Amino acid sequence: MYLIEKVLSEPGENLVWGLTEGWWHFEDTDIRQATPLLSAPAWEKLLHEEQFADVRSYSLELAGTSDTESGTALIIGSMGKTLALPPEELMYEVRWLPKKPDAEPVSQPGGVWLIFRDELGIGEHLSGQLMRLGCSIITVDKGSEFNFRHSNRFTIDAGEEVHYIRLMNILAEQGRQISGVIHLWACTACAEVPVSGTADLLLQAGLYSVTYLTRAMLNFGTHDEADIRVVTDHAVMLAGDQAVSPGKSSILGLVKVISQEHPKLRCYALDVDTGAYSAEEVSALIMKELAENKNDGLVAFRQERLVQELARFNPKNYPRQEFRVREDGIYIVTGGLGRLGMEICRYLSREKPVKLVIISRSVLPDKLRWRQCLEHPAEGIHPSDMHKLASLLELEDNTGSEIHYFAGDVADEQRMREIMAQVRRIAGSVHGVIHCAAAPGACSQPLKIQTQEKFRQVLRPKIQGTLVLDSLLAQDPLDFFVVYSSVASLWGGVGGADYAAANAFLDAFSASRNARGKNTLAVNWYAWEGLTDPGCMGYMPPGDALAALRIGLSSRMDQVVIGKFDPHVLAEWAPMMKIRLAPDVIRGTSSGIRPVKAEPLPGIAAESLKEVLLTGRSDGEFTVLEKQISLIWAQVLGYEEFDVNDNFFDIGGDSLLILKVLSLVNAQVDAEVEAGDLFSYGTIARLAQFIGDKRAVPQAAPEQPSWAGSTAPEDDALRRLIKSVKNDGISVGEAMKGFEEL
């Protein structure tokens, strides 16, 4: 059962009630003694008394509300047990299996290739091999400033986005269309273990560089279709490996999303152990992949060619270990005021009375005032904060646990040092960490329109925040360190390259920390019932998700995927996912129990669609384009009626579903529509208007390169910089820096 209820009483509302029927006419005046509205805790108590299970309440911050908010809560509960499967059936493992390319050599590379040369000599060998095949080679080396020696050799600063823009600008001026890119800057002689102070620097030559390159290519149109081959070393942890570089691993999440958002950019990642192969041998491996691999987005070489696969969890593959929650143990939960964070706080407290250290960005009143604030709400306290106070006090009252709350950004090392100093004075050594902190979902955008500020905002809690925690707790006897990752790191998702990259970092961090003998688990979560956005493949009740987490923590493993997936839907989506699915995942459960088919977003077969009911316009008239788009939405979302002004993401859409919409729009309506357009024009009406306007504008004649004499090179470069600012590709400050360098 789901209730969306007003839970905060206001004088104006009481007056309205009194002028109409009057709340005193209700028969349950014993529970509505002074106000017609029940508080969230009162609702929870009532539902428990009525034998509802898994009762929870969460504050809702509704769109369009002011800072004073209206005090609305989502209250959920279930009658009886809803689990159709044991917890193990919600669990999956990630493994690497030998695999040959799907076909014999398809074609040898040709055209213009851009090589970001490494310091190991791999790029030198590649240049020679490609030139012998007749390719034109442009090399890019790392340096401290932009240098253009001649038409085929560049030096750029890896961390300056404007340098990538200048590079693409020059190639565009020369009229050179790029056939492919080989990015080797993440190939180094050893695995780099980042620390909190150097994390951003280590990301520059890898994650940031590939991001800047992709945006520049998209904004300057220097390609028709192109391959992007990113080569890393020590970015994945395989059997026999001694170390892994989580900073490099973040690139793998990005690579999975690039080609989902822009199918004309075919992006692949290849991870090698540069300590086991010479530069010439690595070059030969890359050349073989260029010719033969057109399907496997992520490949690793360790004596043989391996690909990543998602399979059902097999407990026999992992040694058992004891998982326990210590009585009076001290446990840190970051992001603990969020829905998932609060759920794990309840779980730990139900296990044993513990000391919970909750760290979140919200600033709450001093704990000594919490009860007073609830009894006599003070002006200026947000209703959602009132609900958080009630939830925290309820935890203490019902479980005997102690709550120690601290407001702070987990990525702010100075603030975290202050918090940890207070924690040690109050409680002592820490016994476990659950790192749930994450940036708001609204920060993520498609690469082409994402700003670097927002991109880094998504990375901060998951990358810098994780490293800060690891550093500050290095000497504590932690029983476990759990990081909340996501399936996005495995199968990507349109509009979430930053999110996929951040979670790929967490997956590798867990493996890296385990290699140091410190018990760590990355959990790649999928949708939770009532707590997260609904998943297009199903969602799991919180109690079942936590039961699966307990099994994961009782196994010695680096990561576990936990989610309820409809195998029929998985099979349909498999071609769009960036990870291979094992046969047992597609068939169903490992125990032979037939799963309950997922209810949300069932979709409609294309052949059964003739027309969709459209609303949202007073005259009832809708364009042909609007009708075409509505048919696609119906096929993906499963609805038969749409308001043309509804946003796709407000009515059940997510990063996987938008990928299917993009594919269908490209095939049936307009082949030039990109992922960013679906975000920018998120309603049927706006997308139809965008496509219609685009069709109405006559195609401009191809621009002449500036060296043809029509404009000065500086003028053309300035024009392109302005275009990048307009597209939000770079900031005004970055553009000004680029202008100064022209």
Secondary structure, DSSP 8 states (H G I E B T S, - for coil): -EEEEE-S--HHHHHHHHHTT-GGGSS-TTT-SS-SS--HHHHHHHHHHTT-EEEEEEEE--TT--TT---EEEEEEESS----S-GGGGEEEEEEEE---SSS------SEEEEE--SSSHHHHHHHHHHHTT-EEEEEEE-SS-EEEETTEEEE-TT-HHHHHHHHHHHHHTT--EEEEEEEEE--SS-----TTTHHHHHIIIIIHHHHHHHHHHHHT--SSEEEEEEEES-S--TT-----HHHHHHHHHHHHHHHH-TTEEEEEEEE-TTTS-HHHHHHHHHHHHHH-SS-SEEEESSSEEEEEEEE--GGGS-B------TT-EEEEETTTSHHHHHHHHHHHHHS--EEEEEES-----GGGHHHHHHS--TT--HHHHHHHHHHHHHHHHH--EEEEEE--TT-HHHHHHHHHHHHHHT-S--EEEE-----GGG---TTT--HHHHHHHHHHHTHHHHHHHHHTTTS--SEEEEEEETHHHH--TT-HHHHHHHHHHHHHHHHHHHTT--EEEEEE--BTTTS---TT--B-HHHHHHHHHHHHTB--SEEEE----HHHHHHHGGGSSSEE-HHHHH--TT--------S-----GGG-S--EEES-TT----HHHHHHHHHHHHHH--SEEETTSBGGGTT--HHHHHHHHHHHHHHT-TT--HHHHHHT-BHHHHHHHHHHHHHS--------GGGTTS-HHHHHHHHHHHHHHTTSS-HHHHHHHHHH-
